Amino acid sequence: EWWRQSLLGRKDVSARTGGFCAELREGEERTACFRGIGYAEAAALDFDAEKGVAFCEQYATFSGGDGRMWCREGNAWALYATGNQGGAEHVCTLGLGNGESSRCLREYLFVIE
């Protein structure tokens, strides 16, 4: 959220924040960074699952494609936190194959348990 606010008004905010996350050396920190982006952006996207998916897709080229999945996981957590469990599950399934969808749902469910 801090990055989002500090770069407000720039057209390349998402690319810059994704780049910052991708440069982190520690795997857990990199994962948390992308998840944080997805979580923080949920409010700006009106907690809309389809908007969250579209937003996270821009990170498909970061960290070997994991950037978009971690972003989706964070976005799903944010939707769930607002009581939108269906939307959270939609974020983890829309446009994904079975393997990626299962992975996202596992991470999402792990956090809410």
C-alpha positions as CSV (number, residue, x, y, z in Angstrom):
1,E,0.0,0.0,0.0
2,W,2.9,2.4,0.8
3,W,4.3,1.9,-2.7
4,R,0.9,2.4,-4.2
5,Q,0.4,5.7,-2.4
6,S,3.9,7.0,-3.0
7,L,3.7,6.3,-6.7
8,L,0.2,7.7,-7.1
9,G,-0.4,9.4,-10.4
10,R,2.3,7.5,-12.3
11,K,1.3,5.4,-15.2
12,D,3.8,2.7,-14.4
13,V,2.9,2.0,-10.8
14,S,2.1,-1.7,-11.3
15,A,5.2,-2.4,-13.4
16,R,7.4,-0.6,-10.8
17,T,5.9,-2.3,-7.8
18,G,6.1,-5.7,-9.6
19,G,9.7,-4.9,-10.4
20,F,10.4,-4.1,-6.8
21,C,8.9,-7.4,-5.6
22,A,10.7,-9.4,-8.3
23,E,14.1,-8.0,-7.2
24,L,13.7,-9.3,-3.6
25,R,16.2,-12.1,-3.0
26,E,14.4,-14.0,-0.4
27,G,11.6,-16.2,-1.8
28,E,9.3,-15.7,1.1
29,E,9.6,-11.9,0.9
30,R,9.0,-11.9,-2.8
31,T,5.9,-14.1,-2.4
32,A,4.6,-11.8,0.4
33,C,5.3,-8.7,-1.7
34,F,3.2,-9.9,-4.6
35,R,0.5,-11.1,-2.3
36,G,0.5,-7.7,-0.6
37,I,0.0,-6.0,-3.9
38,G,-3.1,-8.1,-4.6
39,Y,-4.4,-7.5,-1.2
40,A,-3.8,-3.8,-1.2
41,E,-5.3,-3.2,-4.6
42,A,-8.6,-5.0,-3.8
43,A,-10.2,-1.9,-2.2
44,A,-9.2,0.3,-5.2
45,L,-10.9,-2.3,-7.4
46,D,-14.1,-2.2,-5.4
47,F,-13.5,-5.8,-4.2
48,D,-14.5,-7.0,-7.6
49,A,-13.2,-10.5,-8.4
50,E,-13.0,-10.0,-12.2
51,K,-11.2,-6.7,-11.8
52,G,-8.8,-8.4,-9.4
53,V,-8.0,-11.1,-11.8
54,A,-7.4,-8.6,-14.6
55,F,-5.2,-6.6,-12.4
56,C,-3.1,-9.6,-11.3
57,E,-2.6,-10.8,-14.9
58,Q,-0.2,-8.0,-15.5
59,Y,2.3,-9.8,-13.2
60,A,2.3,-12.9,-15.4
61,T,5.9,-12.1,-16.6
62,F,7.2,-11.6,-13.1
63,S,9.0,-14.3,-11.1
64,G,8.4,-17.0,-13.7
65,G,4.7,-16.4,-13.7
66,D,4.4,-16.8,-10.0
67,G,3.8,-13.0,-9.6
68,R,0.3,-13.3,-10.9
69,M,-0.6,-16.3,-8.8
70,W,0.7,-14.6,-5.6
71,C,-1.2,-11.5,-6.5
72,R,-4.4,-13.5,-7.0
73,E,-3.9,-15.2,-3.6
74,G,-3.5,-11.8,-1.9
75,N,-6.6,-10.5,-3.7
76,A,-8.6,-13.6,-2.7
77,W,-7.7,-13.0,0.9
78,A,-8.9,-9.4,0.7
79,L,-12.2,-10.4,-0.8
80,Y,-12.7,-13.1,1.8
81,A,-11.9,-10.6,4.6
82,T,-14.9,-8.5,3.4
83,G,-17.2,-11.6,3.5
84,N,-17.1,-12.3,-0.2
85,Q,-16.1,-16.0,-0.2
86,G,-17.5,-16.6,-3.6
87,G,-15.6,-13.7,-5.1
88,A,-12.4,-15.0,-3.4
89,E,-12.9,-18.4,-4.9
90,H,-13.6,-16.8,-8.3
91,V,-10.2,-15.0,-8.2
92,C,-8.6,-18.4,-7.7
93,T,-10.4,-20.1,-10.6
94,L,-11.2,-17.7,-13.4
95,G,-9.1,-18.5,-16.4
96,L,-6.8,-20.9,-14.6
97,G,-6.1,-24.5,-15.3
98,N,-6.8,-27.1,-12.6
99,G,-3.2,-27.1,-11.3
100,E,-3.0,-23.3,-10.9
101,S,-6.5,-23.1,-9.6
102,S,-5.9,-25.8,-7.0
103,R,-2.7,-24.1,-5.9
104,C,-4.4,-20.7,-5.4
105,L,-7.3,-22.3,-3.5
106,R,-4.9,-24.2,-1.3
107,E,-3.1,-21.0,-0.3
108,Y,-6.3,-19.1,0.1
109,L,-7.9,-21.8,2.3
110,F,-4.6,-22.2,4.3
111,V,-4.8,-18.5,5.3
112,I,-8.5,-18.5,6.3
113,E,-8.3,-21.7,8.4
